[in-house]
Amino acid sequence: MNFDFSDDLKQLRDQARRFLSERCPTSVVRRSLDGQEPFAADLWKEIAQMGWIGAAIPEDLGGAGLGYEGLCVLAEEMGRAIAPVPFASTAYLTAEAILTAGSDAQRREYLPRIANGSLIGCFAMDEGVGNPTAEAIHARVVGERLSGTKWPVADGGVADFAVVVACDEHRQPGLFLADLKEVERRTLKTLDPTRNQASLTFNGTPVRRLESSGWGSVQRVLDRAAVLFAFEQVGGADACLAMARDYALERYAFGRPIGSFQAIKHKLADVYVALELARSNAYYGAWALGSDDPDLPLAAATVRVSATEAFHLASKENIQTHGGIGFTWAVDCHLFYRRSKQLGLAIGSLPFWQDRLAELLETRNAA
């Protein structure tokens, strides 16, 4: 069994890295950080033109048909560039929800427009502080009308429509499609302003239920997204390690590069070990996702835990390696630290996924 990417996907990775290094320098990221724009709209258009958003969407539905491995490759490069675009919300969550739970008509209505970039989607699940559980869902759909408030919703302030997790008349959770034109939105202040976060208030908003609903469908979307988020986290962690290494080689103290001191060597070695563990788990997750293996939930929980830990460690040690200058606004270290925190809470906290991993392992061992 080969867990490496094909030569074609490696070429896609190299092309994506070159493109993002040219079109998405940190000056573009800082425009969103400074509030000049909610996301990089021009970059988003170019990404759509190259077919990245629809990488995992089949060609007969308007996508590029690259499969999930292709989307994983792109997710890693988006994480490396900390791109300020609604890629994760649209490609990992919204498109996946429609692909896995939507009817054929719903897929044909939404997926081609998602793939070409004319529709931005968001996944409205959270209702305040807490983790994704069925008991935490209080938004209600009665007579195809949705009422309730969802926050925080990643890219909720810039999305055209949402896939909303809500309860039906029988208090059973499900997935619903909602147009956001008439929905009250409020932008939220967060640690990472480069990823838009909003509060969405639904007051009798018309919705349509995705064909295959229930909490099982919600968890399936989260498991699939966990693998894709993990690749984004691996990309971010790899960028942090490279930044720290380069600075450690060029910064001198007491007449020698600081990278020659054991205190720095040990820090970077720890980051490298955590990153490679996350990367190996991510490759297994990509295989499980692409083959729709029964072990996907276990693979997703494993990689979610290891990738979250790796990105947090890498972003923290990157600041520490830079020393006093690493804490300043002018240096880019904090951009990665902010993103590591945001991604670490995107679909549930680290303890939530650690508990899920333990439960899945206990279930498998008991079988």
Long-range contacts (C-beta under 8 A, 24 or more apart in sequence): 1-287, 3-280, 3-283, 3-284, 3-286, 3-287, 4-283, 5-69, 5-73, 6-69, 9-66, 9-69, 9-70, 9-73, 12-66, 12-70, 12-73, 12-74, 13-73, 13-76, 13-77, 16-52, 16-73, 16-74, 16-77, 17-77, 17-80, 19-46, 19-50, 20-77, 20-78, 20-80, 20-81, 20-83, 21-81, 24-81, 24-83, 26-82, 26-332, 26-335, 28-84, 29-81, 29-82, 29-83, 29-84, 29-194, 29-335, 30-335, 31-84, 32-84, 32-193, 32-194, 32-195, 32-196, 33-84, 33-193, 33-194, 33-335, 35-193, 38-157, 38-158, 38-187, 38-196, 39-84, 39-85, 39-86, 39-155, 39-158, 39-196, 40-83, 40-84, 40-85, 43-83, 43-84, 43-85, 44-85, 44-86, 44-117, 44-120, 45-117, 47-85, 47-87, 47-117, 48-115, 48-116, 48-117, 48-118, 49-117, 51-115, 52-87, 52-91, 53-87, 53-90, 53-91, 53-95, 53-114, 53-115, 53-116, 53-117, 54-91, 54-95, 54-111, 54-114, 54-115, 54-116, 55-91, 56-91, 56-95, 56-96, 56-99, 57-95, 57-99, 57-111, 57-114, 57-115, 61-107, 61-108, 61-111, 61-112, 61-115, 62-111, 62-112, 62-113, 62-115, 62-116, 63-111, 63-112, 63-115, 64-115, 67-290, 68-227, 68-286, 68-289, 68-290, 69-286, 69-290, 71-228, 72-227, 72-228, 72-231, 72-282, 72-286, 72-289, 73-231, 75-228, 75-229, 75-231, 75-232, 75-235, 76-231, 76-232, 76-234, 76-235, 76-238, 77-235, 78-232, 78-235, 79-231, 79-232, 79-233, 79-234, 79-235, 79-236, 79-239, 79-339, 79-343, 80-235, 80-236, 80-238, 80-239, 81-235, 81-239, 82-194, 82-236, 82-239, 82-335, 82-336, 82-339, 84-194, 84-195, 86-120, 86-121, 86-122, 86-154, 86-155, 86-158, 86-159, 86-196, 88-154, 88-225, 88-228, 88-229, 88-232, 88-346, 89-120, 89-121, 89-122, 89-123, 89-154, 89-155, 89-159, 90-114, 90-119, 90-120, 90-121, 90-122, 90-155, 90-159, 91-228, 92-224, 92-225, 92-228, 92-229, 93-121, 93-122, 93-123, 93-163, 93-221, 93-225, 93-347, 94-121, 94-122, 94-123, 94-161, 94-162, 94-163, 95-121, 96-221, 96-224, 96-225, 97-123, 97-163, 97-175, 97-210, 97-217, 97-221, 98-163, 98-177, 98-210, 100-212, 100-217, 100-220, 100-221, 100-224, 101-175, 101-210, 101-211, 101-212, 101-213, 101-217, 101-220, 101-221, 102-210, 102-211, 102-212, 103-210, 103-211, 106-177, 106-208, 106-210, 106-211, 110-161, 110-177, 119-160, 119-161, 120-155, 120-158, 120-159, 120-160, 121-159, 121-160, 121-161, 121-162, 121-163, 122-153, 122-154, 122-155, 122-156, 122-159, 122-161, 122-162, 122-163, 122-180, 123-153, 123-154, 123-162, 123-163, 123-165, 123-221, 124-150, 124-153, 124-156, 124-162, 124-163, 124-164, 124-165, 124-178, 124-200, 125-150, 125-164, 125-165, 125-218, 125-347, 126-150, 126-151, 126-152, 126-153, 127-151, 131-348, 131-349, 131-352, 132-218, 132-222, 132-347, 132-348, 132-352, 134-173, 134-215, 134-218, 137-165, 137-166, 137-167, 137-173, 138-167, 139-164, 139-165, 139-166, 139-167, 139-202, 140-166, 140-167, 140-168, 140-169, 141-166, 141-167, 141-168, 141-169, 141-174, 141-176, 141-207, 141-209, 142-169, 143-169, 144-206, 144-207, 144-208, 144-209, 145-204, 145-205, 145-206, 145-207, 146-176, 146-178, 146-202, 146-204, 146-205, 146-206, 146-207, 147-202, 147-203, 147-204, 147-205, 148-201, 148-202, 149-199, 149-200, 149-201, 149-202, 150-199, 150-200, 150-202, 151-188, 151-197, 151-198, 151-199, 151-200, 152-188, 152-190, 152-197, 152-198, 152-199, 153-197, 153-198, 153-199, 153-200, 154-195, 154-196, 154-197, 154-346, 155-195, 155-196, 155-197, 155-198, 156-180, 156-185, 156-196, 156-197, 156-198, 156-199, 156-200, 157-185, 157-187, 157-196, 157-197, 157-198, 158-196, 162-200, 163-210, 164-202, 164-207, 165-218, 166-207, 168-209, 172-214, 172-215, 173-213, 173-214, 173-215, 173-218, 174-209, 174-210, 174-213, 174-214, 174-217, 174-218, 175-209, 175-210, 175-213, 175-217, 175-218, 175-221, 176-207, 176-208, 176-209, 176-210, 176-213, 177-207, 177-208, 177-209, 177-210, 178-202, 178-205, 178-206, 178-207, 179-205, 179-206, 190-342, 191-338, 191-341, 191-342, 192-338, 192-339, 192-341, 192-342, 193-338, 194-335, 194-338, 194-339, 195-339, 195-342, 219-297, 222-300, 222-347, 222-348, 223-296, 223-297, 223-300, 223-301, 224-289, 224-296, 224-300, 225-347, 226-285, 226-300, 226-301, 226-303, 226-304, 226-347, 226-353, 227-282, 227-285, 227-286, 227-288, 227-289, 227-296, 227-299, 227-300, 227-303, 227-304, 228-289, 229-304, 229-307, 229-343, 229-346, 229-347, 230-278, 230-281, 230-282, 230-285, 230-303, 230-304, 230-306, 230-307, 230-308, 231-282, 231-286, 231-307, 232-343, 233-278, 233-307, 233-308, 233-310, 233-311, 233-340, 233-343, 233-344, 234-275, 234-278, 234-279, 234-282, 234-307, 234-310, 234-311, 236-311, 236-314, 236-315, 236-336, 236-339, 236-340, 236-343, 237-271, 237-274, 237-275, 237-278, 237-307, 237-310, 237-311, 237-313, 237-314, 237-315, 237-340, 238-275, 238-314, 239-336, 240-271, 240-311, 240-314, 240-315, 240-317, 240-318, 240-333, 240-336, 241-268, 241-271, 241-272, 241-275, 241-314, 241-318, 243-318, 243-322, 243-332, 243-333, 243-336, 244-268, 244-271, 244-314, 244-317, 244-318, 244-321, 244-322, 247-321, 247-322, 248-321, 251-323, 258-321, 264-321, 267-317, 267-320, 267-321, 268-317, 268-321, 270-313, 270-317, 271-310, 271-313, 271-314, 271-317, 274-306, 274-309, 274-310, 274-313, 274-314, 275-310, 275-314, 277-306, 277-310, 278-303, 278-306, 278-307, 278-309, 278-310, 278-311, 281-306, 281-307, 282-307, 297-356, 297-360, 298-357, 298-360, 298-361, 298-364, 301-353, 301-356, 301-357, 301-360, 302-357, 304-347, 304-353, 304-357, 305-350, 305-353, 305-354, 305-357, 308-343, 308-344, 308-350, 308-353, 309-350, 311-336, 311-339, 311-340, 311-343, 311-344, 312-340, 312-341, 312-344, 314-340, 315-339, 315-340
